[in-house]
Amino acid sequence: MPDQIADPSVAPSADLSADLRGDCARCFGLCCVALPFARSADFATDKPAGKPCANLRPDHRCGIHADLRQKGFTGCTVYDCFGAGQKVSQVTFGGQDWRGGPREHARRMFDAFPVVRQLHEMLWYLTEALGLPAARPVHPELREALERTERLTRQTPEELAALDVAAHRQEVGVLLRRTSELVRAAAGGKGKGKGKGRSRDRRGADLIGARLRGADLRGTSLRGACLIAADLTGADLRGADLIGADLRDADLTDADLTGAFFLTQPQVNAARGSAGTRLPASVTRPVHWTAGG
C-alpha cells in the first residue's frame, strides 16, 4: 500500500480496497488470539484476550472454518479486520510470528492489532468517500485524511500504542458526516421526504425489531441506528448512509441497497438476505444467505 497517492486527481479505490480486505493467508491468526469473546449467541465458549482460540491450528488456520455457524461461532463469520491482520503481521512486525518468541513480542503484536484495525476501518470509509462523485467538494480533505491515516498504520508498535485513535476517528468522522450530507442531498435525501412526516435523519434511532417492510428509506441517514432483527423486507435503502448501523439479524430479503454507502461486509454478514437483495458493489453476498445458514 503506497504511503501517498501519486496522482491527486484519482481516487485510490481499486488498489487500496484490495489491501483493506482480510487476507488470512498473510496473517498469524491475530483475530483468533488477540481479541476476547464471551459465551453467547455469537460464540460457543469464553476466551480471554491474548489466548489462542481452541479451534486455531498451528498453521494459523481455523480448524472448523467450514462449520463455524453450525458449531456456534457465528460471531467469527461476521468479523472482518479490514486487512489489519496482514498489515500488523507482515508490515508492523516484519513477518515475525507471535508463536515461539518472547511473551512481550506477542503482547505488543496483540496490542497493535486492534489499533490498526480501527485505522483500516477508517481507510475503508475514506476510500469509499473518494469514490462518491457527489462528495467531490470535500475530496481534497478526504484524500489528505486518507494519506495521514495510512501513514499512521505504518508506525512502530510503540507509536501505535501511544496513538489517540479516538481523536483521529473524530477528525475523520467530521469529513464522513459532510460526505453523507453531500451524497444524500444529491440523492434527494435532505430534510423531509415525499411521504407525510417522513424524516430523512434517523441517526442513532432505536429500531430494534421495527416493522419496516417495504419502507421508503431512500437517502436516509441511518448512522448508528439499531436495526437488530428489524424487518426490512423489500425496503428501499438506495442512497442511504449506513455507517455504524447495527444490522444483526435484520431481514434484508429483496431489499434494495443500491447506492447505499458506508456499508461494510461485517454489517452485511450479520444480516439476513436473499438472492433478491440488491447490494452495493463494495460488498459481496454472504454465502449463508443462499445456503440457509
C-alpha positions as CSV (number, residue, x, y, z in Angstrom):
1,M,0.0,0.0,0.0
2,P,1.6,3.3,-1.0
3,D,2.4,5.9,1.6
4,Q,0.7,8.6,-0.5
5,I,-1.3,8.9,-3.7
6,A,0.9,9.7,-6.7
7,D,-1.9,11.3,-8.8
8,P,-4.1,13.5,-6.6
9,S,-6.9,13.6,-9.3
10,V,-7.5,9.8,-9.0
11,A,-9.3,8.2,-6.1
12,P,-7.3,5.3,-4.7
13,S,-10.2,2.9,-4.7
14,A,-9.0,-0.2,-6.6
15,D,-5.5,-0.9,-5.1
16,L,-6.3,0.4,-1.7
17,S,-9.5,-1.6,-1.3
18,A,-7.7,-4.8,-2.1
19,D,-5.5,-4.2,0.9
20,L,-8.5,-3.4,3.1
21,R,-9.9,-6.9,2.9
22,G,-8.7,-9.5,5.3
23,D,-6.1,-12.0,3.8
24,C,-5.9,-14.8,6.4
25,A,-3.1,-16.4,4.4
26,R,-0.8,-13.5,5.3
27,C,-1.9,-13.2,8.9
28,F,-0.9,-15.0,12.0
29,G,-4.5,-15.6,13.2
30,L,-4.5,-12.4,15.2
31,C,-8.2,-12.1,15.4
32,C,-8.3,-15.6,16.9
33,V,-5.8,-14.8,19.6
34,A,-5.7,-11.0,20.3
35,L,-9.4,-10.5,20.8
36,P,-11.6,-11.8,23.6
37,F,-15.1,-13.3,23.2
38,A,-17.8,-14.4,25.6
39,R,-20.1,-17.4,25.5
40,S,-23.3,-16.1,23.8
41,A,-25.4,-16.5,20.7
42,D,-22.3,-15.5,18.8
43,F,-19.7,-17.7,20.5
44,A,-19.9,-21.2,21.9
45,T,-17.3,-20.6,24.5
46,D,-15.4,-17.9,26.5
47,K,-11.9,-16.8,25.5
48,P,-9.8,-14.0,27.1
49,A,-7.7,-11.6,25.0
50,G,-4.3,-13.0,24.2
51,K,-5.3,-16.6,24.4
52,P,-5.5,-18.6,21.2
53,C,-8.9,-19.9,20.3
54,A,-9.1,-23.7,20.8
55,N,-10.0,-24.0,17.1
56,L,-6.9,-22.3,15.9
57,R,-4.4,-24.7,14.2
58,P,-0.6,-24.4,14.3
59,D,-0.7,-23.0,10.8
60,H,-2.9,-20.2,11.9
61,R,-6.0,-21.6,10.1
62,C,-9.3,-22.3,11.7
63,G,-10.0,-25.9,12.3
64,I,-13.8,-25.6,11.9
65,H,-13.9,-22.8,9.3
66,A,-16.5,-24.6,7.2
67,D,-18.7,-25.3,10.1
68,L,-18.4,-22.1,12.2
69,R,-22.1,-21.3,12.2
70,Q,-23.2,-24.8,12.9
71,K,-20.8,-25.1,15.8
72,G,-21.9,-21.8,17.5
73,F,-19.3,-19.4,16.3
74,T,-21.5,-17.0,14.2
75,G,-19.5,-14.1,15.5
76,C,-16.4,-15.3,13.7
77,T,-18.3,-15.4,10.4
78,V,-19.4,-11.7,10.6
79,Y,-16.0,-10.3,11.7
80,D,-13.7,-8.5,9.3
81,C,-10.3,-6.9,10.2
82,F,-10.3,-4.7,7.1
83,G,-6.8,-6.0,6.3
84,A,-5.3,-5.1,9.6
85,G,-4.3,-8.7,10.3
86,Q,-1.9,-8.9,7.4
87,K,-0.7,-5.3,8.0
88,V,0.4,-6.0,11.6
89,S,1.8,-9.4,10.7
90,Q,3.8,-8.5,7.6
91,V,4.5,-4.8,8.0
92,T,4.4,-3.7,11.6
93,F,6.2,-6.9,12.8
94,G,8.0,-7.8,9.5
95,G,6.6,-11.3,9.2
96,Q,7.7,-12.3,12.7
97,D,5.2,-14.8,14.2
98,W,3.9,-14.4,17.7
99,R,4.4,-18.1,18.4
100,G,7.7,-19.2,19.9
101,G,9.0,-15.7,20.6
102,P,9.2,-13.7,23.8
103,R,5.9,-13.1,25.6
104,E,6.5,-9.4,25.3
105,H,6.7,-9.7,21.5
106,A,3.3,-11.4,21.4
107,R,1.8,-8.8,23.7
108,R,3.0,-5.9,21.6
109,M,1.5,-7.6,18.5
110,F,-1.8,-8.2,20.1
111,D,-1.9,-4.6,21.4
112,A,-1.2,-3.2,17.9
113,F,-3.8,-5.2,16.1
114,P,-7.0,-3.5,17.4
115,V,-5.4,-0.1,16.8
116,V,-4.5,-0.8,13.2
117,R,-7.9,-2.5,12.7
118,Q,-9.6,0.8,13.7
119,L,-7.4,2.8,11.3
120,H,-8.1,0.4,8.5
121,E,-11.8,0.7,9.0
122,M,-11.4,4.5,8.7
123,L,-9.3,3.9,5.5
124,W,-12.2,1.8,4.1
125,Y,-14.7,4.7,4.7
126,L,-12.4,7.3,3.3
127,T,-11.6,5.3,0.2
128,E,-15.3,4.8,-0.4
129,A,-16.0,8.5,0.1
130,L,-13.4,9.4,-2.5
131,G,-15.3,7.2,-5.0
132,L,-18.5,9.2,-4.5
133,P,-18.9,11.9,-7.1
134,A,-21.3,14.0,-5.0
135,A,-18.6,14.3,-2.4
136,R,-16.2,16.0,-4.8
137,P,-16.2,19.3,-2.9
138,V,-14.5,17.5,0.1
139,H,-12.3,15.2,-2.0
140,P,-9.1,17.2,-1.2
141,E,-9.7,16.9,2.5
142,L,-10.7,13.3,2.3
143,R,-7.6,12.5,0.3
144,E,-5.4,14.2,2.9
145,A,-7.1,12.3,5.7
146,L,-6.6,9.1,3.9
147,E,-2.9,9.6,3.4
148,R,-2.5,10.7,7.0
149,T,-4.4,7.6,8.3
150,E,-2.3,5.3,6.1
151,R,0.9,6.8,7.5
152,L,-0.4,6.1,11.0
153,T,-0.9,2.5,10.2
154,R,2.8,2.2,9.4
155,Q,4.0,3.4,12.8
156,T,6.1,1.4,15.2
157,P,4.3,-0.7,17.8
158,E,5.3,1.8,20.4
159,E,3.9,4.7,18.4
160,L,0.7,2.8,17.8
161,A,0.3,2.1,21.5
162,A,0.6,5.9,22.2
163,L,-1.8,6.9,19.4
164,D,-5.0,8.7,20.4
165,V,-7.3,6.7,18.0
166,A,-10.5,8.3,19.3
167,A,-9.2,11.8,18.5
168,H,-8.2,10.8,15.0
169,R,-11.6,9.0,14.5
170,Q,-13.4,12.2,15.5
171,E,-11.5,14.2,12.9
172,V,-12.3,11.6,10.2
173,G,-15.9,11.5,11.4
174,V,-16.4,15.2,10.6
175,L,-15.4,14.6,7.0
176,L,-17.5,11.5,6.7
177,R,-20.6,13.4,8.0
178,R,-20.0,16.1,5.5
179,T,-19.7,13.4,2.8
180,S,-23.0,12.0,3.9
181,E,-24.8,15.3,3.7
182,L,-23.5,15.9,0.2
183,V,-24.3,12.5,-1.1
184,R,-27.8,12.3,0.4
185,A,-28.6,15.8,-0.8
186,A,-27.7,14.8,-4.3
187,A,-29.9,11.8,-3.9
188,G,-32.8,13.8,-2.6
189,G,-32.3,12.7,0.9
190,K,-32.1,16.0,2.7
191,G,-34.8,17.1,5.1
192,K,-38.2,15.5,4.7
193,G,-39.2,13.0,2.1
194,K,-42.3,13.0,-0.1
195,G,-44.2,10.9,2.4
196,K,-46.0,12.7,5.3
197,G,-43.7,13.3,8.2
198,R,-41.0,11.0,6.7
199,S,-37.8,12.2,8.3
200,R,-34.5,11.5,6.4
201,D,-32.5,11.7,9.6
202,R,-32.7,8.5,11.7
203,R,-29.2,8.8,13.2
204,G,-28.9,6.6,16.3
205,A,-32.6,5.6,16.1
206,D,-33.8,2.6,18.2
207,L,-35.3,0.4,15.5
208,I,-34.9,-3.0,17.2
209,G,-37.4,-5.3,15.6
210,A,-39.0,-2.4,13.7
211,R,-41.6,-3.3,11.0
212,L,-40.1,-1.6,8.0
213,R,-41.3,-4.0,5.3
214,G,-41.4,-2.1,2.0
215,A,-40.3,1.2,3.7
216,D,-39.1,4.0,1.6
217,L,-35.7,4.9,3.2
218,R,-34.1,6.4,0.2
219,G,-31.3,8.9,1.1
220,T,-32.0,8.4,4.8
221,S,-29.2,8.8,7.4
222,L,-29.2,5.6,9.5
223,R,-25.8,6.3,11.1
224,G,-25.5,4.3,14.2
225,A,-29.1,3.2,14.1
226,C,-30.0,0.0,16.0
227,L,-31.8,-2.2,13.4
228,I,-31.3,-5.5,15.2
229,A,-34.0,-8.0,13.9
230,A,-35.7,-5.3,12.0
231,D,-38.0,-6.4,9.1
232,L,-36.6,-4.6,6.1
233,T,-38.1,-7.0,3.6
234,G,-38.4,-5.2,0.2
235,A,-37.3,-1.9,1.8
236,D,-35.8,0.8,-0.5
237,L,-32.5,1.8,1.0
238,R,-31.0,3.3,-2.1
239,G,-28.5,6.1,-1.3
240,A,-28.9,5.5,2.5
241,D,-26.0,6.2,4.9
242,L,-25.5,3.0,6.9
243,I,-22.3,3.8,8.8
244,G,-22.3,2.1,12.1
245,A,-25.8,0.8,11.8
246,D,-26.4,-2.5,13.7
247,L,-27.9,-4.9,11.2
248,R,-27.6,-8.1,13.3
249,D,-30.4,-10.4,12.2
250,A,-32.1,-7.7,10.2
251,D,-34.1,-9.1,7.4
252,L,-32.9,-7.6,4.1
253,T,-34.8,-10.1,1.9
254,D,-35.5,-8.5,-1.5
255,A,-34.4,-5.1,-0.1
256,D,-32.7,-2.6,-2.5
257,L,-29.4,-1.2,-1.1
258,T,-28.2,0.0,-4.5
259,G,-26.0,3.1,-3.9
260,A,-26.2,2.7,-0.1
261,F,-22.9,3.9,1.3
262,F,-20.6,3.3,4.2
263,L,-21.9,-0.3,4.4
264,T,-19.3,-2.8,5.4
265,Q,-19.0,-6.5,4.9
266,P,-19.4,-7.3,8.6
267,Q,-22.8,-5.5,8.6
268,V,-24.0,-7.5,5.6
269,N,-22.7,-10.7,7.1
270,A,-24.6,-10.1,10.3
271,A,-27.9,-9.6,8.5
272,R,-30.2,-12.0,6.7
273,G,-30.9,-11.7,3.0
274,S,-31.8,-13.4,-0.2
275,A,-30.9,-13.8,-3.8
276,G,-33.2,-10.9,-4.5
277,T,-31.4,-8.5,-2.1
278,R,-29.6,-5.8,-4.2
279,L,-26.3,-4.8,-2.7
280,P,-23.6,-2.1,-3.5
281,A,-20.6,-3.3,-5.4
282,S,-18.4,-2.7,-2.4
283,V,-19.7,-5.8,-0.5
284,T,-20.3,-9.4,-1.5
285,R,-23.4,-11.5,-0.9
286,P,-22.8,-13.8,2.1
287,V,-22.8,-17.5,1.4
288,H,-25.2,-18.2,4.3
289,W,-27.9,-16.1,2.6
290,T,-28.3,-18.7,0.0
291,A,-27.1,-21.7,2.0
292,G,-29.9,-21.4,4.5
293,G,-27.4,-20.8,7.4
